[in-house]
Amino acid sequence: MLKDIHIETLPAYWASALINSDYSGYTNDEIVLINESISGLPAPVAVSDHYIGRYNGLLCDVAEYTFLLKG
């Protein structure tokens, strides 16, 4: 049963890693940061169009990733 929808604003260029589990082209440090940022969350089910925003205080291209949490 669906319990909650969780939305995270994360760098847009992480989409390949988050949606497809394709970490090719990412540095080891980026992979660690990606995994720490979504720790405990399932794979996202949707991603918004990208826009200029902030992630960890840095201005960058971001997107909203939607995660479905189950009860």
Secondary structure, DSSP 8 states (H G I E B T S, - for coil): -EEEEEEEEEEGGGHHHHHH---TT--HHHHHHHHHHTTT----SEE---EEEEETTEEEEEEEEEEEEE-
